[in-house]
Amino acid sequence: MGNFALLILRTTLGLLMAGHGSQKLFGWFNGPGMEGTGGFMESLGLKPGSRWAALAAGSEFGGGVLTLLGLLNPLGPLGVVGSMAMAARKVHWKTPVFATEGGPELPLINIAIASVLMMSGDGKYSMDHALGIRLPRWIAPIGFMIALLMVANTVTEEEDQQEESGGEPGEPESL
């Protein structure tokens, strides 16, 4: 029963994250594509926007596909954690928690599910199981810490830049 539960989690998170990333990467599902995503990243103070767009799109789409397939765990869920941690912090953090208020509810749920998949593994119904692949267990906690440190570093750099320019921390620079 546990393997089937993991399959449900992987399929749901993987499909939704791959779809979310494809909006950024290819403009599918009424998404902004790379150009629009790059502009959005710039508006958040993430410069150059094109690089941050590629990182976000790749993490979401690639992480979603790897998670869906149950391939190379924990790399797929780590991609999801990284992109969702950045989204929660840069886009949703200053609002009430629930999605109806623009809050970080959904990114936090995605992070929780991805974390469960990193810790538990893909289960029996996965490409890793079928191909006999097992990446070292230390990748998950090290990757998780790197993702969170990158988010923290980005936020710290933004606050430093805001202080130097006389703006309020957490507010994008005016163009």
NUDO-793966 format. One record per residue (C-alpha): residue number from 1; residue in one letter; x, y, z. Coordinates in Angstrom, 3 decimals, decimal comma, always signed. Layout:
REM NUDO-793966
<atom NUM 'a' <X Y Z>>;
...
//
This chain:
REM NUDO-793966
<atom 1 'm' <+0,000 +0,000 +0,000>>;
<atom 2 'g' <+2,889 +2,380 +0,797>>;
<atom 3 'n' <+4,365 +1,979 -2,684>>;
<atom 4 'f' <+1,026 +2,883 -4,249>>;
<atom 5 'a' <+0,785 +5,951 -1,974>>;
<atom 6 'l' <+4,244 +7,066 -3,139>>;
<atom 7 'l' <+3,139 +6,586 -6,748>>;
<atom 8 'i' <+0,128 +8,846 -6,150>>;
<atom 9 'l' <+2,304 +11,533 -4,534>>;
<atom 10 'r' <+4,953 +11,321 -7,260>>;
<atom 11 't' <+2,432 +11,403 -10,089>>;
<atom 12 't' <+0,501 +14,353 -8,673>>;
<atom 13 'l' <+3,519 +16,462 -7,742>>;
<atom 14 'g' <+5,475 +15,483 -10,855>>;
<atom 15 'l' <+2,701 +16,282 -13,336>>;
<atom 16 'l' <+1,783 +19,567 -11,696>>;
<atom 17 'm' <+5,385 +20,747 -11,361>>;
<atom 18 'a' <+6,257 +19,717 -14,926>>;
<atom 19 'g' <+3,183 +21,633 -16,115>>;
<atom 20 'h' <+4,104 +24,643 -13,994>>;
<atom 21 'g' <+7,639 +24,616 -15,391>>;
<atom 22 's' <+6,384 +24,181 -18,966>>;
<atom 23 'q' <+4,461 +27,447 -18,594>>;
<atom 24 'k' <+7,762 +29,206 -17,984>>;
<atom 25 'l' <+9,883 +27,139 -20,345>>;
<atom 26 'f' <+7,637 +26,770 -23,399>>;
<atom 27 'g' <+4,716 +29,130 -22,765>>;
<atom 28 'w' <+2,345 +26,148 -22,584>>;
<atom 29 'f' <-0,952 +26,288 -20,651>>;
<atom 30 'n' <-1,198 +30,072 -21,095>>;
<atom 31 'g' <+2,210 +30,555 -19,489>>;
<atom 32 'p' <+4,527 +33,509 -20,019>>;
<atom 33 'g' <+7,361 +31,579 -21,710>>;
<atom 34 'm' <+11,002 +32,374 -21,048>>;
<atom 35 'e' <+10,797 +36,040 -22,028>>;
<atom 36 'g' <+7,830 +36,777 -19,766>>;
<atom 37 't' <+9,323 +34,752 -16,931>>;
<atom 38 'g' <+12,603 +36,629 -17,290>>;
<atom 39 'g' <+10,768 +39,936 -17,015>>;
<atom 40 'f' <+8,935 +38,716 -13,927>>;
<atom 41 'm' <+12,217 +37,616 -12,331>>;
<atom 42 'e' <+13,685 +41,063 -13,005>>;
<atom 43 's' <+10,647 +42,669 -11,320>>;
<atom 44 'l' <+11,430 +40,577 -8,235>>;
<atom 45 'g' <+14,972 +41,917 -8,215>>;
<atom 46 'l' <+16,475 +38,662 -9,539>>;
<atom 47 'k' <+18,954 +39,774 -12,160>>;
<atom 48 'p' <+19,679 +38,866 -14,827>>;
<atom 49 'g' <+16,109 +37,724 -15,241>>;
<atom 50 's' <+16,884 +35,385 -18,124>>;
<atom 51 'r' <+19,216 +33,271 -15,966>>;
<atom 52 'w' <+16,775 +33,114 -13,077>>;
<atom 53 'a' <+13,981 +32,214 -15,520>>;
<atom 54 'a' <+16,063 +29,349 -16,908>>;
<atom 55 'l' <+16,858 +28,142 -13,396>>;
<atom 56 'a' <+13,219 +28,294 -12,287>>;
<atom 57 'a' <+11,865 +26,677 -15,454>>;
<atom 58 'g' <+14,506 +23,945 -15,423>>;
<atom 59 's' <+14,021 +23,194 -11,733>>;
<atom 60 'e' <+10,257 +23,006 -12,057>>;
<atom 61 'f' <+10,014 +21,169 -15,375>>;
<atom 62 'g' <+13,035 +18,890 -14,893>>;
<atom 63 'g' <+12,254 +18,299 -11,232>>;
<atom 64 'g' <+8,657 +17,513 -12,118>>;
<atom 65 'v' <+9,560 +15,039 -14,868>>;
<atom 66 'l' <+12,158 +13,245 -12,709>>;
<atom 67 't' <+9,695 +13,104 -9,809>>;
<atom 68 'l' <+6,896 +11,815 -12,036>>;
<atom 69 'l' <+9,089 +9,039 -13,407>>;
<atom 70 'g' <+10,684 +8,220 -10,072>>;
<atom 71 'l' <+14,067 +8,632 -11,707>>;
<atom 72 'l' <+17,307 +9,687 -10,000>>;
<atom 73 'n' <+15,670 +10,372 -6,657>>;
<atom 74 'p' <+16,302 +12,756 -4,849>>;
<atom 75 'l' <+17,272 +15,059 -7,740>>;
<atom 76 'g' <+13,689 +15,668 -8,953>>;
<atom 77 'p' <+12,267 +16,528 -5,541>>;
<atom 78 'l' <+15,329 +18,714 -4,851>>;
<atom 79 'g' <+14,536 +20,740 -7,977>>;
<atom 80 'v' <+10,990 +21,176 -6,700>>;
<atom 81 'v' <+12,195 +22,219 -3,222>>;
<atom 82 'g' <+14,612 +24,789 -4,643>>;
<atom 83 's' <+12,139 +26,453 -6,966>>;
<atom 84 'm' <+9,273 +26,380 -4,477>>;
<atom 85 'a' <+11,419 +27,733 -1,627>>;
<atom 86 'm' <+12,422 +30,665 -3,823>>;
<atom 87 'a' <+8,813 +31,227 -4,921>>;
<atom 88 'a' <+7,549 +31,101 -1,338>>;
<atom 89 'r' <+10,156 +33,582 -0,157>>;
<atom 90 'k' <+10,294 +36,028 -3,069>>;
<atom 91 'v' <+6,671 +36,053 -4,222>>;
<atom 92 'h' <+4,369 +34,885 -1,417>>;
<atom 93 'w' <+6,064 +35,447 +1,943>>;
<atom 94 'k' <+4,722 +38,862 +2,942>>;
<atom 95 't' <+1,079 +37,863 +2,600>>;
<atom 96 'p' <-1,157 +35,729 +4,832>>;
<atom 97 'v' <-0,406 +32,011 +4,482>>;
<atom 98 'f' <-3,373 +30,874 +2,391>>;
<atom 99 'a' <-3,335 +30,878 -1,410>>;
<atom 100 't' <-6,577 +32,870 -1,553>>;
<atom 101 'e' <-4,581 +35,779 -0,128>>;
<atom 102 'g' <-1,575 +35,172 -2,398>>;
<atom 103 'g' <+0,289 +33,410 +0,405>>;
<atom 104 'p' <+2,858 +30,601 +0,379>>;
<atom 105 'e' <+0,372 +27,775 +1,064>>;
<atom 106 'l' <+0,869 +25,918 -2,238>>;
<atom 107 'p' <+4,671 +26,225 -2,457>>;
<atom 108 'l' <+4,907 +24,988 +1,143>>;
<atom 109 'i' <+2,689 +21,985 +0,349>>;
<atom 110 'n' <+4,869 +21,201 -2,683>>;
<atom 111 'i' <+8,006 +21,449 -0,503>>;
<atom 112 'a' <+6,472 +19,089 +2,066>>;
<atom 113 'i' <+5,520 +16,481 -0,542>>;
<atom 114 'a' <+8,916 +16,717 -2,249>>;
<atom 115 's' <+10,626 +16,319 +1,141>>;
<atom 116 'v' <+8,624 +13,168 +1,885>>;
<atom 117 'l' <+9,633 +11,746 -1,501>>;
<atom 118 'm' <+13,298 +12,567 -0,859>>;
<atom 119 'm' <+13,252 +10,832 +2,517>>;
<atom 120 's' <+11,149 +7,812 +1,586>>;
<atom 121 'g' <+12,498 +7,148 -1,897>>;
<atom 122 'd' <+10,453 +6,528 -5,032>>;
<atom 123 'g' <+8,957 +3,206 -4,080>>;
<atom 124 'k' <+8,540 +0,024 -6,057>>;
<atom 125 'y' <+6,624 +1,625 -8,948>>;
<atom 126 's' <+9,440 +3,830 -10,205>>;
<atom 127 'm' <+12,106 +3,956 -12,882>>;
<atom 128 'd' <+14,785 +3,846 -10,182>>;
<atom 129 'h' <+13,385 +0,543 -8,921>>;
<atom 130 'a' <+12,963 -0,870 -12,434>>;
<atom 131 'l' <+16,507 +0,085 -13,437>>;
<atom 132 'g' <+18,126 -0,713 -10,087>>;
<atom 133 'i' <+19,303 +2,878 -9,565>>;
<atom 134 'r' <+20,017 +4,129 -6,070>>;
<atom 135 'l' <+21,793 +7,449 -5,621>>;
<atom 136 'p' <+23,681 +7,996 -2,360>>;
<atom 137 'r' <+21,421 +8,978 +0,549>>;
<atom 138 'w' <+23,600 +11,934 +1,530>>;
<atom 139 'i' <+22,528 +13,811 -1,618>>;
<atom 140 'a' <+19,100 +14,638 -0,157>>;
<atom 141 'p' <+20,109 +16,472 +3,050>>;
<atom 142 'i' <+23,090 +18,180 +1,405>>;
<atom 143 'g' <+20,981 +19,247 -1,595>>;
<atom 144 'f' <+18,176 +20,445 +0,686>>;
<atom 145 'm' <+20,596 +22,608 +2,676>>;
<atom 146 'i' <+22,179 +24,009 -0,503>>;
<atom 147 'a' <+18,739 +24,944 -1,874>>;
<atom 148 'l' <+17,766 +26,720 +1,336>>;
<atom 149 'l' <+21,139 +28,479 +1,601>>;
<atom 150 'm' <+20,783 +29,728 -1,981>>;
<atom 151 'v' <+17,377 +31,210 -1,162>>;
<atom 152 'a' <+18,733 +32,796 +2,025>>;
<atom 153 'n' <+21,749 +34,199 +0,162>>;
<atom 154 't' <+19,580 +35,670 -2,584>>;
<atom 155 'v' <+17,319 +37,355 -0,036>>;
<atom 156 't' <+20,330 +38,704 +1,902>>;
<atom 157 'e' <+21,915 +40,099 -1,277>>;
<atom 158 'e' <+18,630 +41,784 -2,199>>;
<atom 159 'e' <+18,336 +43,379 +1,239>>;
<atom 160 'd' <+21,949 +44,596 +1,040>>;
<atom 161 'q' <+21,290 +46,146 -2,377>>;
<atom 162 'q' <+18,123 +47,822 -1,069>>;
<atom 163 'e' <+19,997 +49,317 +1,882>>;
<atom 164 'e' <+22,725 +50,651 -0,442>>;
<atom 165 's' <+20,135 +52,242 -2,737>>;
<atom 166 'g' <+18,060 +53,625 +0,132>>;
<atom 167 'g' <+14,991 +51,458 -0,649>>;
<atom 168 'e' <+12,993 +49,310 +1,701>>;
<atom 169 'p' <+14,210 +45,698 +2,142>>;
<atom 170 'g' <+12,034 +43,199 +0,279>>;
<atom 171 'e' <+10,819 +45,722 -2,288>>;
<atom 172 'p' <+12,008 +45,345 -5,891>>;
<atom 173 'e' <+14,181 +48,185 -7,116>>;
<atom 174 's' <+12,342 +50,691 -9,256>>;
<atom 175 'l' <+13,197 +50,503 -12,939>>;
//
